Each structure stands twice: as structure tokens, then as C-alpha cells.
Amino acid sequence: MNDLDYDKALHYMIWGQWDDLLVLMVRTKDQFLSKKIEHFLHACYYPVHESDMLKSHESLLHYIDHAQDKVDSRLLL
């Protein structure tokens, strides 16, 4: 797993670079990140309710934050 994947995912989300986010989803070794990106992109492209899109957005952000904390704590050890 590349630790930069989380930074890239966050950057692509902030700037709305959905194509790059899709490429990252396919290339990352982190299956949880890949699945969160998949759910987010699906909610963006095929919205049923705006709340679903916001929920998947928050879920992806929460996972990225959690994963970055784990990477940072691993670097400190």
C-alpha cells in the first residue's frame, strides 16, 4: 500500500478530479479505500438522494483521516 494514496485521494476529492480519483481507486492496494471511493463516485454520478452522496463523502473523508493517522503513528514508532 502506498501511503501517498490517502493524500492523493484527499486532493482529488477537494479539487473535484473524479477521473483521477477513479484511476486511484483501480490502482490502490488498499481495498477499503478503493471501496469507499467506488461508493462515493457512484453516489456522485447516480444520485438517488443528496443525503446519500453527502454520507458517502463523509465516509470517505473519515476513512482517509483514520488511515493517515495510522500511517503517521507507524512512522513515529
Backbone as numpy.savetxt, mean C-alpha at the origin, in Angstrom:
# Nx Ny Nz CAx CAy CAz Cx Cy Cz
11.99 -9.29 0.66 11.15 -8.12 0.66 12.04 -6.88 0.66
11.73 -5.95 -0.17 12.47 -4.70 -0.26 11.81 -3.67 0.66
12.60 -3.13 1.58 12.05 -2.16 2.54 11.60 -0.88 1.86
12.12 -0.60 0.69 11.71 0.60 -0.03 10.30 0.48 -0.62
9.77 -0.73 -0.67 8.42 -0.92 -1.21 7.39 -0.09 -0.44
7.57 0.02 0.86 6.61 0.77 1.67 6.70 2.26 1.38
7.92 2.76 1.22 8.08 4.17 0.87 7.51 4.46 -0.52
7.76 3.55 -1.44 7.23 3.71 -2.79 5.70 3.70 -2.78
5.12 2.76 -2.03 3.66 2.66 -1.97 3.06 3.95 -1.41
3.67 4.46 -0.36 3.17 5.71 0.23 3.29 6.87 -0.76
4.42 6.96 -1.42 4.63 8.02 -2.41 3.61 7.93 -3.55
3.41 6.74 -4.07 2.48 6.56 -5.18 1.04 6.89 -4.75
0.71 6.56 -3.50 -0.65 6.87 -3.01 -0.84 8.37 -2.88
0.15 9.05 -2.31 0.04 10.49 -2.09 -0.11 11.24 -3.41
0.65 10.83 -4.40 0.65 11.54 -5.68 -0.30 10.95 -6.72
-1.06 9.94 -6.34 -2.06 9.39 -7.24 -1.48 8.68 -8.45
-0.33 8.06 -8.29 0.31 7.35 -9.39 -0.14 5.89 -9.37
-1.38 5.68 -9.82 -1.99 4.36 -9.73 -1.30 3.32 -10.58
-0.79 3.72 -11.74 -0.09 2.75 -12.61 1.17 2.22 -11.92
1.91 3.12 -11.29 3.12 2.70 -10.57 2.77 1.85 -9.36
1.65 2.17 -8.72 1.19 1.38 -7.58 0.82 -0.03 -8.02
0.23 -0.14 -9.19 -0.11 -1.46 -9.74 1.15 -2.28 -10.03
2.16 -1.64 -10.60 3.42 -2.33 -10.87 4.07 -2.78 -9.56
4.03 -1.93 -8.55 4.58 -2.29 -7.25 3.81 -3.47 -6.65
2.50 -3.48 -6.83 1.68 -4.58 -6.33 2.15 -5.92 -6.92
2.50 -5.92 -8.19 2.91 -7.15 -8.86 4.34 -7.55 -8.46
5.20 -6.58 -8.26 6.63 -6.87 -8.03 7.01 -7.11 -6.58
6.23 -6.63 -5.63 6.63 -6.76 -4.23 6.58 -8.21 -3.76
7.45 -8.54 -2.84 7.48 -9.86 -2.25 6.54 -9.94 -1.04
6.10 -8.79 -0.54 5.21 -8.72 0.62 3.77 -8.97 0.15
3.25 -10.14 0.42 1.92 -10.52 -0.05 0.82 -9.70 0.61
1.02 -9.30 1.86 0.02 -8.47 2.53 -0.06 -7.09 1.88
1.09 -6.51 1.57 1.11 -5.22 0.89 0.45 -5.34 -0.47
0.76 -6.39 -1.19 0.18 -6.62 -2.50 -1.35 -6.70 -2.43
-1.84 -7.44 -1.44 -3.29 -7.60 -1.30 -3.96 -6.29 -0.90
-3.32 -5.51 -0.04 -3.88 -4.21 0.38 -3.93 -3.26 -0.82
-2.88 -3.26 -1.62 -2.87 -2.42 -2.83 -3.97 -2.86 -3.78
-4.11 -4.17 -3.95 -5.16 -4.70 -4.84 -6.54 -4.23 -4.40
-6.83 -4.34 -3.11 -8.14 -3.91 -2.60 -8.34 -2.41 -2.80
-7.29 -1.64 -2.56 -7.39 -0.19 -2.72 -7.65 0.19 -4.18
-6.87 -0.37 -5.09 -7.06 -0.04 -6.51 -8.42 -0.49 -7.02
-8.87 -1.63 -6.56 -10.20 -2.11 -6.97 -11.28 -1.15 -6.47
-11.15 -0.68 -5.24 -12.13 0.25 -4.68 -12.10 1.59 -5.40
-10.92 1.99 -5.90 -10.81 3.26 -6.63 -11.40 3.15 -8.03
-11.11 2.06 -8.72 -11.56 1.92 -10.10 -13.01 1.46 -10.23
-13.48 0.70 -9.26 -14.85 0.17 -9.30 -15.58 0.50 -8.00
-15.81 1.78 -7.77 -16.41 2.17 -6.48 -17.89 1.77 -6.38
-18.23 1.14 -5.28 -19.63 0.87 -4.96 -20.12 1.98 -4.05
-19.34 2.24 -3.02 -19.60 3.33 -2.10 -18.28 4.04 -1.82
-18.36 5.32 -1.62 -17.15 6.08 -1.30 -16.53 5.60 0.00
-17.36 5.14 0.91 -16.85 4.66 2.20 -15.96 3.43 2.02
-16.25 2.58 1.04 -15.40 1.42 0.77 -14.02 1.84 0.30
-13.97 2.86 -0.55 -12.70 3.37 -1.04 -11.90 3.99 0.11
-12.56 4.76 0.94 -11.88 5.38 2.08 -11.39 4.33 3.08
-12.19 3.30 3.27 -11.81 2.23 4.19 -10.57 1.49 3.68
-10.52 1.18 2.39 -9.36 0.48 1.84 -8.13 1.40 1.83
-8.35 2.69 1.62 -7.26 3.67 1.67 -6.66 3.71 3.08
-7.51 3.80 4.08 -7.04 3.82 5.47 -6.36 2.51 5.84
-6.89 1.41 5.37 -6.31 0.10 5.66 -4.90 -0.01 5.07
-4.72 0.45 3.85 -3.41 0.42 3.21 -2.43 1.34 3.93
-2.87 2.54 4.28 -2.00 3.46 5.01 -1.60 2.89 6.37
-2.55 2.27 7.04 -2.28 1.68 8.35 -1.24 0.55 8.22
-1.38 -0.29 7.20 -0.43 -1.38 7.00 0.96 -0.84 6.66
1.04 0.17 5.81 2.33 0.75 5.45 3.01 1.31 6.69
2.24 2.02 7.52 2.78 2.59 8.75 3.29 1.49 9.68
2.50 0.44 9.83 2.88 -0.69 10.68 4.15 -1.36 10.15
4.21 -1.60 8.85 5.37 -2.28 8.26 6.63 -1.42 8.37
6.50 -0.11 8.18 7.66 0.76 8.31 8.17 0.78 9.75
7.27 0.73 10.72 7.70 0.67 12.12 8.48 -0.60 12.38
8.02 -1.72 11.82 8.72 -2.99 12.01 10.10 -2.96 11.35
10.20 -2.37 10.18 11.48 -2.27 9.49 12.42 -1.38 10.29
11.92 -0.25 10.80 12.75 0.67 11.58 13.25 0.01 12.86
12.39 -0.75 13.53 12.82 -1.40 14.78 13.83 -2.51 14.50
13.72 -3.16 13.35 14.70 -4.18 12.96 16.06 -3.55 12.71
16.07 -2.34 12.14 17.33 -1.67 11.86 18.01 -1.22 13.14
17.25 -0.94 14.17 17.82 -0.48 15.43 18.47 -1.61 16.21
18.08 -2.85 15.94 18.64 -3.98 16.70 19.97 -4.37 16.21
